[in-house]
Amino acid sequence: MTNQLEAKIVCQNPECQAPNPVSHNFCAHCRTAIPKVYLWTVGEDALSLKIGQTLANNRYIVVNNRVLLDTKPGWQPEVVEKVTEAIEPYLRLVGHRPHIPQVYGSIPLNRSGRRSSTIWLLEKAPIYSEGLGAAFAGKVMPEITESWKTAGSMRQLNWLWQIANLWDSMQVEGVSRTLLNPELLRVEGGLLRVIELMPNGANPPKLSELGKIWKLWQKQARIGIAQILEKVCIQLVKEEITTATQLIAMLDEALRTVGQKQFLNCNYLALSHTGPTREQNEDACYPASGSPLYQNTGYDLSLAIVCDGVGGHQGGEVASALAIDTIHRRIENVLNKPENRYPDSITIQIENSTCVANDQISLRNDSENRQERERMGTTMVMSLIYGHEAYIAHIGDSRVYRITRTGCHQMTLDDDLATREVRLSGVLYREALGMNSSGSLFQALGMNSSTALHPNIRRTIVDEECIFLLCSDGVSDRDRVVQYWQTEILPVLEGKVDLATACQRTINMANTQNGHDNATIALVHCQVKQPIEAGQSTVLQDLRNDTVPFVHSDTLLLSSPETNSGDIERQRIYAEKGSKQPDTNSKKPLVLGAVVSIILMAIVAGSLLLAQGKSTSPSPAATPSTVVSPNDGSN
């Protein structure tokens, strides 16, 4: 048996391969990043695994119930049998990352006196890695029902909205029953994450069954949304709502109402560099590289775009610049009209603008008689923040990542041959990467008419502080963003560095750790403040700063982001360990005139009564309101 803390992770640098303690983020010998890959296990014998047990010639260590740690993350995972019918939906739902985990590999499990069975390994499952510190590594994220009780109305609606958006795709793949099982629905802040898929069986569920489940949750819904949620549940059960589209529309209306009370501040900027080995920069970005910081409130349009040009001589930089100019001008011109600022309209305008940019580049190719490989083109990735929503669009292999204090998640799926093989041929992604031309793009702006173009557009709700990182593949290649987000981007959320510094440091990292291509990045920092709601604590404190007063139109309210799943998980884990949660970030009290004075006087009076033994009821164990994540032992 091996303890997780005693485990050694082998450096993924083939010229080093030195063993490193789990606490290290970088190899002590060569400074290569040491990824921590935690895997969820599925299979008939997954429950039989014992903590400390090693599998596959000691490669994997069981660190928690059904959770493995890969000690050789730089090696290709083994696949011991063909993808089964139960595993295929994971591959076909790859476009729904980060909600759905992906297949990593499989291993045989030999049991004495019994036939061997196969354990399938899922990566990117809702398992804490190291964002919250060593105490959380390998722990499964909380169930939705556990976090529902303390979530605010915006967060509760957001989770339901994500379930509704997953329904149709999961129904097609025969696994929509997953969304009816709260044990399979985990949450990471505002993000809904499925831990494993459940087959529908012979009788696919109806939306009405979703209404019955939500009715149970509605009893603990916030007062601000209880009535609308009750209406939704009734209409679902009565089958007056018969499609996921209708359900999403109702939830959108509720989110729009609640979102008007949320304050969102958006800071963003971009930076581009030629790189150490290229003679010219074919990347382009908006805002222009090196421009001063843009600052917007939630109902301003916050637009960021990154393009990576490809093509013949003086082709790539022309295509990327043309795409940037066309898209940002069209989007800002059209969306300046209030009547166009609705989800369907915004999505259509993003798609139209992308197609217009495509045709502009394509016409330029035709006018210059460019053929096949001589044709210039460009990838494109963009984020548009408006109100409580973020719209993410992409073509090609430039990427968007969403970063919070608890994790870094890729929000886009590369338009390359490897991804297409996963979706269409049932091949595991890591296997597909080894195929010839796996990184070749099957679509980019300017290569063909827009009638053959399929922009990927998704909408997500912003209900917590986060950073959207947009980048060209000169930054994201070799998983550099995943490896370095904690050192380069997380400090922004912790208030340790500003956005411009993080941009420059990430470009420096890309040039040092990759260096084979141009490097371009845009950072969009969303800061969210929620009004206090009935049933929540009088003062909720932000994990980073003192609470900032938020003035409502008719009431003075003290506000900060709602308690997130990370806070709940901290309390649960420390309770399990029987230890007191560390209070390493003492907060200064907020003083707000007579209101706070009265509160303080009441506390003092209560303390005196307790000291005199006049309290007859047992006092509950005190829980610190905030906890700073413990040091992760980075070396």
C-alpha positions, 0 to 999 in steps of 0.5 A: 500500500502506498500513501499519496503523500509518499507517492513519486511522480515521474518527470515527463521530460524524457531526458530527465524522468526523475521521481518527484514528490506529489507536493512539487509543481516543477521537477527538482532536477530539470524544472519541467512542469509536474502535472497532477492527473487525478482520474475517476474510475468506472467499471463493475469492480471500481468500488472494490479498489482500496486506498493505497492500492497500486495498479498497472505495474505501480503506475496508478495509486488509489488515493480516494474512493474510486480516485487514482493518481497517475504517477507517469503522466508523460506516458501514453495511457494503456487501453486494454480493450476496444471502446465499449457501448457504455464508453462511447457517449463520453467520446461523442460528448467531448464538445461539452467540456468541461461538464463531461469527463473524458476517457483517459485509458483503461486497465485490467483488474485481476481478482483471485478466483475471478475473471479479470475485468476492465477499469476505465479511467476518466480524466477532467472529472470533478476532482480537486487537483491542487488549486485549493492546496494539498488538503483538497487534492484527490477529493471529489467535488460536492454534490449539487444538493449539498451546495444548493442550500447555501448558493444564491439565486443566481448560482441556483438558476445557473446550475439549472440552466446548465442542466437544461442545456445538456439535456438534448445532447445527452438524450441523443446519446442515451445518457440523459438519466444522468441529469436526474441523479444528484449524486452524479452532478457535482459543482465547482463554484458556478460550474456544473460537472458530471462525474460519470454517465448513467445509461437511460436503459429501455425507457428514456426519461422525459423532461417531466421527470426533471420537474419532479427532481427540481421540485424537491430542490425548489423547497430550498430555493432562494426567496427571489427565485422560489416563485419562478422555479415553482412555476417551471416545475409545475409546467414541467410536470404537467408537460406544458414545457415539452422541449429543452429550448422552452425550458432554457428560455424560461430560465433565461428570463429568470436569469435576466431578472436576477442578473440585473442585481448583480454587479460585474466589472470587466477588465481586459487587454491583449499582448502579442509577440513574434516569438524567438524563432519567427521572423514575422508575427502572423497573429493579431488581437483585439484590443491591439497588442499593448493597448492600455487596460480596458475597463467596463461594467457588466452592461457595456460590451467587453470584446476580446479576439485572438487570431492566428494567421496561416498561409503563404508569403505575407498571407497569415498576417493579412488574414488575421488582421482582416478578421480582427478588423471585420469582426470587432467592427461589425459586432460593436456596430450591430450590438450598440443597438439595445434591441439586438442585445438578447441571447439569440440575437447576439449569437446570430450576430457573432456567427454572421460577423465570423462568416463575413470575415471569412468571405472577406478573406476568401475574396482576397484569396480569389482576387490574388489567385491563391490556390490550395496551400497558398491561400491565406487563412486564420484561426479565430477565438473570441469572448464577448461579455455582456451583462451576466453572460459570456459568449465564446466563439472559435474557429480552428485551434486557438483556445479559450480557458476559464480560470477560477481559484479552483481550476483551469478549464478549456472551453473550446474544442480544436477544429483538428483531425484528432478531435474529429476522429474522437467524435466520429470514430470512437478513438480516444483523444490521446490515441488520435494525437498519435495519428498522422496529421492529427493537428491539421485543421479541418476549418479556418477562416478564409479557406472556403465559402462561409456556406461550408463554415461552422462557427463554434459558439457557446454561451455561459453564465458569469456568476463568480470572479474568473478570468477568460484566457484567449490564446494562439497555439503558440501559448497553449501547445504542449498544455502550457496553459494548464501547467502554468495557470497557477503561477502566471494567472492565479495571482491576478485572482489573489490580488498579487499581480495586475493583468498587464503583468500576468499577460507579459509573464504568460508571453514570456512563459510561452516563448521560453517553454514553447518558442516555436511560434508567435505567441498571443494572449488576451485576458478578460478579468470578470469581477462579480459582486452579488447583493445579499439575499434573505437567508444568507449571512449578514456579511459574506466576505470575498476570499481575496479582499475585504467586502465592498459595500454594494448600494442597491437602488432602494436598500443599502446592502453589504455584498460579496460573492456567494459562498462557493463550493470550495468554501463548503468543501473546505469545511467538510474536509476539515470536519472529516479530519477532526481538525480546525479549519486554519484561519490564515487570512484575518479580515478587518471588520467592516464599519458602516455607520450606526448599522455595524455599530449596533451589530458590534454592540449586540455581539459584545453584549452576547459575549458578556452574557455567555461569559457570565454563564447566562446562556442556557443553549449549547453554542455551535462550533465556530467556523471561520468565514474565510480561509486562504488556500494552504501553501501548495508546496510549489518548488 
